Amino acid sequence: MRSTTVYIGLGSNLGDRVAQLREAVARLSRIIEITRVSRLYVHAPLGYVSADAFINAVVEGRTALKPLDLLSELQQIERAMGRRRGIQHGPRPIDLDILFYGTAQMESLELTIPHPRLAERAFVLKPLAELAPDLMHPVLYYTVRQLLSNIDDAAQVKLYEPGNS
C-alpha cells in the first residue's frame, strides 16, 4: 500500500506538558511511521489566559491512512489522553493537527488540508521549519521558511528548556 508523508502538529498546556507530548508521540508511532520529531517550543496560549504556556512540536511521518481516517485516529488519541472539546484555544492536555498530508488539498466540514491557519502560527511554523524548511505550501506557494519569515511574533516562540515556561 502506498504511503504519504504527513506533518502533524502537537501541543499541550495542561499537566506535565512534556510527558503529554512524549505520550502522544508514542501513541502516534502506533498509527504512523514516524520519521522525525522536532524539538520542543514554548509560547503563550492564543486568546485564552492560562497559567501554563503551550509546548509544541511537529512530527514527520508516513502513513497509508486516508486523511479522514488519520483525523479519526488523532481524535481518538486526543480523547484517550483526556482532551475535551469546548473552549476554542482553551487549555488542553493534548492537541493534534494534520498540517500537511503530502501535497494534498482538501476542504470538508471535518478537515481542511493544509491546515487553514498554519501560515499565521509561529508556534507551528518554527518546529515545522526545523524539519522541512523548504517544504512548499501547495496553496500559498511559499516555503515553510518563507512563511515563518513573514510572521511578526516568531521571536516569541522559543526553544523549550525546563524553567523557561
N, C-alpha and C positions, 0 to 999 in steps of 0.2 A: 504494500500500500504506500502511496506517495505521501511524503511528509512536507510540511510547510514550516518555515521559520517564523516564530512568533516572539513578540516582546510583550511582557506582562509587567505592569507597574504594581508595586506593593507599597502599602503604607499602614502605619499603626500609630495611635496616640493614646492608647489605654493600657494600663497594666505594665508588665515587663515588655516594652515595645520591641527590644532586640530579640527576646525569646519568641515573641509572637511572629516576628519576621522569619526567624530560623525555622519555626514550626511550619509556617506557610510554605517556605521553600521545600522542606521535606515532603509536605503533602503534595506540592506541585510536581515533585520528582516522580510521584506515582502515576501522574496522568500525562506528563510530557517528558521528553528527553531534554533535560537542562544542559545547555552547552556552556553558559557563562552567567555569572551573577555580579552585578555592580557592587561597589562599596556602598555603605550606608550614608545617607544625607539627612540633615535635620533642617526643619523650617517651622515657622509659626503656622498654626492652623488657619485655613481660609474662612473668613466670615463667621467664626464661632469662637468665643472666648473659652479657653480651656487651660488647665494647669500644665498640661503636657503638650509640647510641640510634636508634630508628626515626624516620624523617622520613615524615610522612603528608600526604596531600591528598585532596580529593574532586573528582571530575569529574561535571558535569551534562551529560547528552546526550540525544539522541533516537535511537531505533532501531526498525527494523521486525523485528529478530530476535526470535524467541520466547525466553523465559527460559533454557531449557536449551541452546539454540543460542548465546546470548550467553555463558553459562557456558563452553561448549566453546571459544569464541573467546578468552575471557580466559585459560583454562588453556593454550591454545596460545601466547599471548603470554608467559605466565609461563615455560613450558618453553623457548621461544626465547631468553629473557633469562637462562637459567641456573637457574631455580627447580627445586629437587629436593625432593620431599615427604619428610618424615621427622619431625624433632623438632617437636612442636607448640609454637608460639610461638618457634621457634628462628630462627637467622639466615637471612636470605633476601635475594637481590638485588631481588626484587620480589614483592609480594603484591597481588592484585586481587580485590576482593569486590563482588558486587552488593549494595548496601544497600537500595535501593528500585527497584522496577520498576512505575512508575505507582502505582496503588493495589492492585496485585495481592497476593494472599496465596496462598502455596503451600508445601507441605511434602512433600519426597520424600527418598529416600536421597541424591540428588546435590545438592539445592539447597533451601534454605528462604528464602522471601521474605516479609516483610522479613528482613534479616539477623538471626539469632536473638540475637546478643549486642550489637547496635547500642546499645541503651539503657544498657548498662553501660560503654561505652567513650568516654571523653572525647576520646581521640585521633581518633575518628571523628566524634563529635558537634560538636566545635569547628569543623573545616573545613566540615562539613555545615551548621552554623548560619550560617556566613558566606554560604553560597549560598541556603539555604532555611530561615530560622528559623521560619517559620510552616507548614512542611510538616507535615501531620498523620500520625502513625504510624497505619496502618489497623487495627492490632490493639490497641495500648495506648491510643489516643485521646488522646495528648498530642502537642503540637507538638515539633519538634526543640529549640526554645528551652527549653521546659518540661523535656524530658528532660535537657538539659545542666545546667539549674539544680539538678537532683537528684543530680548526680554529685559525690562528695566530693573526688576528686583532679583536678578540672577545672583548678585553678590550676597543676598540674604540667605541663600541656600548654601549650607556649609557641610563639609565632611563631618560625619558624626564621630565624636570622641566622647567616651563616658565623662560626664561632668559639663559638657558644653550645651546641654539641652535643658 
